[in-house]
Amino acid sequence: MNLWYAVAMKRKNEHARPAAMSPMDAALSYLTGRMRTVREVEDKLDDLQYGEGDILTTVARLKELNLLNDGEYAREFVRSRLATKPVSRQKLYMDLRAHRVPEELIEAALNELPEETEADNALEVAKKYWRQMSALEEPVRRERVLRRLTSRGFSTEASLAAIRQAAEAEA
């Protein structure tokens, strides 16, 4: 058998549902690795070619069992993301939108953050990059740190304030 043919057949069968697997079993298997949003589970079951009625029934039951909860997903996403990498509220918002979490649940999760979180995160990132770029001349250093902060979703105003504080802390 041709190697390319074998690879193509394997990829084709990756999206096929296992024989005799119920939609609930498929959903539970998908939820085993990590938390998922309602839309992610719906899309997965749709990819496995389950009917719309089966998908709606399965999702409703998973919600009933509290195994599928977009509000909890959003809160946990924000908590874990901030624990691993300081980012802005805007970046968190965009990431949650990419996971297709409903708007009101994103707002609720972000409203649980203390107001000073944004400034603290910007300062933490600014200090890190300010130290890393210490060999550069100050104007270039400020510009590059500013770019790093804005790429993480911090506003220009918050970024400039954080850079100012990082520079003062070093001096």
C-alpha angles and dihedrals in degrees: 000000000000113000093224091053091051092051092048092050092048091052091047091053094047089079096043115100118245113256116267095006114141120224089248091054091048091049093047090049090051092048093051097084100050144329115297136193124246090251093051091053092045091050093048093051089046090051088053087055100243116156123261092248092052091048094050092046092048094048092048091051092047089052090048090053089047091238090121118045122150093193092056090043091055093048093048092045091054093045095048095042092052091046092056104034128008109236136161128267088248092056091048089049092052093046092051091047088053087057087050096239111167115264096241092053092050090051091048092051093047093046089061089066116096114250093243093057092089094052093043092051093047090050092048092052093043092052091049095052093038088060094044093052097045092123092064126089112263100253092049091043092052092048094050094046089048090053091050092051095047090048087060090054101259116145119249090246094052090043095052091048091051092048090050090052093046091051092048091049091054095048 
